[in-house]
Amino acid sequence: MSRTNLEHVCTVLYEQVDVPGPSPAFVYPPLYVPASGASPQWPIFETASGCLLQIPVTVQDRTSLGLSPAVAGANGYEAQLSIAGVTTVSSYRNTGSRDLPWGAGLLPDGAGTNATSTPTGVGLAGGAGLVGNPIYGSLEWRPAVNASGFDFYFCLAVRDPFGIVDRDIALAFPSSDNASAIAAATAAAVNGPSGLNASQFWRCLIVRVLRCRYCIQPSDSLQAIAQSWRTGWETLWSGNHLLLDPDLLQVNQSVWIGQVYAVQALDDLSHINLRFGVTMDDLLSWNPDLADSLAAQSGYLIKEGQEICVIPRSCIYAAHVAAVVNPYSTISVT
């Protein structure tokens, strides 16, 4: 056979071989599509300090041929799920990290925590994380009190073992541990998923840790909770009508610590302190985002509409006098 005919045969054989390419993708959680027809958005989850948050995550690789995950997995097509970056956001902070916050874990299905324990971090950013096809896992976290009032952007990335889709992820998330670069990349991703690659290869989960809320722990008493939040147990009991008996607390029940106050146009922290009869130390204790060093560097500047947790000292004379000093403030309970 001549060389020309041999090359022709090899070309034909090559063209007949259809090798499937990897195509890892997120299945759950889905993107949120507004009814208005606007662009898809990342899912938003709300929790509170002491509450166990569990967000199921499902990933599969059906390959470019649309094979079932089981068949694809049996032929070496496995997905790798890991954390691409986590950014902590408040009115004063926008800081990125490669690591999960304290107490958070990316866990395989069935290895999660029960209602009272804290997950251990698994598969931190930069590592393989969870591997399989399909992958059934969950992002689990019981936020500490010092996370109250912050938003956390958890961006998860899915890869293939051949490194083919790494290029798309690298274009979005830096490989370095530079906090500013990670924060910028996460912010860009969180601003809205765009294009097939954005929604296929990574998913950003927005977790808001509500202020003025707390989940009861097994060892808690109303007196102990009140003491840690610088208030009285009677105040907590009167503000939570579902607590029928102050001595019988239900573990994992969410309780209101105080009221969420919406900052008005002419407010500053001094007037808020006077109006509600509280101290600056009280406000910083109830609002970890205000206690942040970056808030202090800003001179504790607050903006209209900003939310602050307050526990009014309703029986203190100064609180009633201060209400006249600043007549523009109102309480917004959410």
VOGU-3710 file (C-alpha; in Angstrom, 3 decimals, decimal comma):
1> msrtnlehvc> 0,000/0,000/0,000  1,360/3,380/-0,928  2,087/6,005/1,675  -0,717/8,168/0,302  -3,281/5,372/0,675  -2,007/4,564/4,178  -2,436/8,178/5,274  -5,936/8,117/3,815  -6,865/4,978/5,762  -5,462/6,444/9,001
11> tvlyeqvdvp> -7,399/9,648/8,442  -10,641/7,758/7,887  -10,086/5,635/10,982  -9,335/8,759/13,034  -12,480/10,462/11,845  -14,585/7,444/12,837  -13,345/7,441/16,425  -15,505/9,760/18,538  -13,795/10,118/21,916  -16,122/11,831/24,384
21> gpspafvypp> -14,751/14,881/26,118  -15,352/15,605/29,813  -18,270/17,866/30,640  -18,617/18,235/34,423  -21,517/20,403/35,488  -23,570/21,451/38,506  -27,026/19,935/38,808  -28,004/21,400/42,179  -28,499/23,986/43,538  -30,076/25,515/40,438
31> lyvpasgasp> -29,706/29,103/39,337  -32,521/31,427/40,325  -34,379/32,743/37,285  -36,521/35,825/38,096  -40,107/35,771/36,843  -39,443/39,094/35,134  -37,195/37,341/32,636  -34,066/39,062/33,953  -30,681/37,350/33,927  -30,241/34,247/36,128
41> qwpifetasg> -28,923/34,853/39,617  -26,991/32,806/42,133  -29,065/31,249/44,934  -29,244/33,117/48,252  -29,497/31,354/51,609  -30,205/32,896/55,015  -29,126/31,526/58,362  -28,247/32,766/61,848  -25,456/32,235/64,332  -25,707/28,824/65,962
51> cllqipvtvq> -28,009/27,467/63,238  -26,888/24,520/61,129  -27,004/25,414/57,441  -26,993/22,505/54,986  -26,914/23,242/51,250  -27,054/20,113/49,064  -24,686/20,147/46,075  -24,940/17,710/43,156  -22,388/17,451/40,354  -22,157/15,032/37,446
61> drtslglspa> -20,209/14,505/34,227  -22,285/13,140/31,351  -19,418/13,787/28,894  -19,843/15,491/25,553  -21,868/12,485/24,353  -24,459/12,735/27,104  -23,616/9,405/28,744  -25,162/8,509/32,061  -22,962/9,485/35,037  -22,626/5,806/36,024
71> vagangyeaq> -21,349/4,772/32,581  -19,101/7,812/32,315  -17,709/7,228/35,795  -16,968/3,588/35,026  -14,836/4,785/32,111  -12,754/7,217/34,121  -14,802/10,382/33,780  -14,978/11,714/37,323  -15,823/15,204/38,524  -13,842/17,063/41,170
81> lsiagvttvs> -15,689/19,529/43,410  -13,802/22,106/45,486  -13,935/25,651/46,823  -12,695/28,253/44,328  -12,901/31,151/46,773  -14,815/32,573/49,732  -15,396/36,287/50,231  -16,632/37,957/53,422  -18,716/41,056/52,750  -20,173/43,819/54,919
91> syrntgsrdl> -20,595/47,577/54,712  -16,890/47,815/55,608  -15,248/44,607/54,408  -14,734/42,754/51,129  -12,062/40,151/51,837  -11,361/37,009/49,849  -9,851/33,751/51,055  -9,018/30,291/49,776  -10,266/28,726/52,997  -13,713/28,047/54,337
101> pwgagllpdg> -14,792/30,024/57,420  -14,427/28,408/60,800  -16,765/25,445/61,250  -17,723/25,106/57,570  -17,233/21,927/55,580  -17,702/20,615/52,057  -18,871/17,113/52,875  -19,895/13,998/50,943  -23,509/12,919/51,254  -24,032/10,754/54,296
111> agtnatstpt> -20,959/12,136/56,076  -22,707/15,261/57,260  -23,423/16,360/60,771  -26,349/15,759/63,034  -28,460/18,590/64,389  -26,061/19,524/67,168  -22,499/18,963/65,925  -20,171/21,133/63,872  -18,786/19,869/60,529  -15,075/19,641/59,926
121> gvglaggagl> -13,625/21,360/56,857  -13,167/18,911/53,983  -11,810/19,692/50,549  -10,525/23,200/51,154  -9,842/25,489/48,226  -7,101/24,392/45,894  -7,479/20,674/46,657  -9,390/17,982/44,836  -12,220/18,262/47,343  -14,911/15,694/46,575
131> vgnpiygsle> -14,402/13,271/43,689  -16,915/11,028/41,939  -19,562/10,767/39,250  -22,072/11,766/40,301  -21,082/13,704/43,421  -23,670/14,112/46,142  -22,341/16,475/48,771  -23,298/19,441/50,880  -21,884/22,692/52,134  -22,500/22,657/55,879
141> wrpavnasgf> -21,879/25,423/58,356  -22,948/26,512/61,806  -21,902/30,199/61,892  -20,375/31,611/65,044  -21,796/34,727/66,650  -19,014/36,852/65,142  -20,352/36,047/61,651  -23,647/37,848/62,310  -24,385/40,670/59,896  -21,946/39,463/57,228
151> dfyfclavrd> -22,592/38,027/53,773  -20,421/35,128/52,648  -19,910/34,299/48,979  -18,992/30,616/48,614  -17,875/29,950/45,034  -17,592/26,249/44,198  -15,727/24,969/41,143  -16,092/21,659/39,316  -13,205/20,180/37,332  -12,394/17,031/35,366
161> pfgivdrdia> -9,402/14,764/36,150  -7,849/15,566/32,751  -7,570/19,296/33,482  -9,476/20,245/30,342  -11,938/22,650/31,967  -9,337/24,176/34,300  -8,676/26,928/31,794  -12,226/28,261/32,090  -12,043/28,276/35,869  -8,572/29,871/35,880
171> lafpssdnas> -9,932/32,732/33,789  -12,401/33,511/36,583  -10,528/32,643/39,776  -6,840/33,320/40,503  -4,554/30,449/41,423  -2,768/32,571/44,046  -3,837/33,143/47,636  -4,033/36,913/47,179  -7,065/37,987/49,227  -7,830/41,039/47,087
181> aiaaataaav> -7,638/39,060/43,854  -9,901/36,326/45,222  -12,380/38,917/46,490  -12,425/40,665/43,117  -12,907/37,385/41,256  -15,671/36,270/43,605  -17,407/39,636/43,372  -17,291/39,460/39,582  -18,768/35,974/39,639  -21,417/36,885/42,215
191> ngpsglnasq> -22,545/39,911/40,212  -24,341/37,454/37,993  -23,704/34,247/36,071  -23,283/34,836/32,366  -22,786/32,289/29,647  -22,830/28,487/29,689  -19,367/28,079/31,195  -20,178/30,326/34,138  -23,136/28,243/35,261  -21,614/24,891/34,290
201> fwrclivrvl> -18,163/24,994/35,857  -18,778/27,008/39,019  -21,591/28,004/41,278  -21,578/30,825/43,832  -23,767/30,426/46,916  -24,607/33,625/48,773  -25,075/33,022/52,504  -26,442/35,835/54,657  -25,959/35,462/58,396  -28,857/37,384/59,896
211> rcryciqpsd> -28,187/39,817/62,709  -30,217/39,779/65,940  -30,964/36,063/65,507  -29,544/33,054/67,317  -30,205/29,306/67,384  -30,446/27,666/70,788  -27,678/25,160/71,606  -28,010/22,038/73,797  -26,262/23,612/76,794  -28,054/26,977/76,580
221> slqaiaqswr> -30,344/28,565/79,109  -32,231/31,800/78,617  -30,144/33,383/81,362  -26,868/32,317/79,709  -27,986/33,580/76,284  -29,065/36,896/77,784  -25,767/37,305/79,597  -23,716/36,646/76,445  -25,801/39,198/74,534  -25,612/41,853/77,285
231> tgwetlwsgn> -29,312/41,887/78,100  -31,804/40,394/80,553  -33,600/37,091/80,213  -36,941/38,869/80,661  -36,179/40,952/77,564  -35,463/37,850/75,505  -38,530/36,052/76,789  -40,861/38,950/76,122  -39,476/39,352/72,590  -40,024/35,692/71,646
241> hllldpdllq> -43,635/34,694/72,109  -42,977/31,134/70,937  -40,903/30,565/74,076  -43,797/29,519/76,284  -41,632/28,516/79,239  -38,290/30,303/79,837  -36,938/27,145/81,451  -37,873/24,829/78,553  -35,839/25,740/75,466  -35,991/23,814/72,219
251> vnqsvwigqv> -32,578/23,038/70,725  -32,024/24,635/67,289  -34,977/26,965/67,727  -34,245/30,413/66,289  -34,864/33,309/68,656  -34,803/37,071/68,258  -32,088/38,737/70,305  -33,319/42,278/69,677  -34,716/44,463/66,924  -33,238/45,243/63,514
261> yavqalddls> -33,017/48,999/63,165  -32,811/50,639/59,723  -30,441/53,614/59,769  -32,108/56,892/58,809  -30,646/59,781/56,813  -29,523/61,910/59,775  -28,447/59,072/62,070  -25,054/58,473/63,596  -24,073/55,944/66,247  -24,084/58,541/69,029
271> hinlrfgvtm> -27,726/59,413/68,429  -28,677/55,752/68,145  -26,942/55,039/71,456  -28,794/57,882/73,157  -32,156/57,082/71,676  -32,170/53,457/72,795  -30,289/53,984/76,055  -27,367/51,751/75,078  -23,600/52,154/74,935  -21,148/51,959/72,077
281> ddllswnpdl> -19,829/48,706/73,541  -23,372/47,314/73,384  -23,721/48,112/69,679  -20,320/46,642/68,868  -21,175/43,489/70,799  -24,508/43,034/68,998  -23,081/43,885/65,558  -19,809/42,098/64,726  -19,589/43,968/61,407  -19,472/47,243/63,375
291> adslaaqsgy> -16,847/45,748/65,691  -14,675/45,033/62,643  -11,394/46,959/62,568  -12,298/48,294/59,119  -15,448/49,851/60,574  -13,328/51,611/63,193  -10,995/52,876/60,465  -14,000/54,405/58,702  -14,915/56,281/61,886  -17,942/54,008/62,272
301> likegqeicv> -19,582/55,675/59,309  -23,112/54,375/58,798  -25,298/54,764/55,733  -29,014/55,261/55,295  -30,740/51,886/55,097  -27,902/50,042/56,838  -29,203/47,516/59,376  -28,104/47,479/63,005  -29,118/45,130/65,804  -30,307/46,947/68,922
311> iprsciyaah> -31,782/45,813/72,231  -33,528/48,953/73,545  -33,257/49,747/77,248  -36,910/50,729/77,385  -36,854/51,419/81,127  -33,903/53,805/81,003  -34,786/57,482/81,174  -32,019/58,472/78,734  -33,631/56,393/76,021  -36,865/58,440/76,177
321> vaavvnpyst> -35,025/61,770/76,227  -32,865/60,761/73,251  -35,966/60,007/71,198  -36,652/63,750/71,189  -33,057/64,589/70,267  -33,296/62,575/67,043  -36,913/62,526/65,777  -35,933/61,133/62,377  -35,267/57,570/63,532  -37,786/54,750/63,303
331> isvt> -37,548/51,090/64,107  -37,895/48,590/61,286  -38,418/45,054/62,540  -37,740/42,363/59,959
//
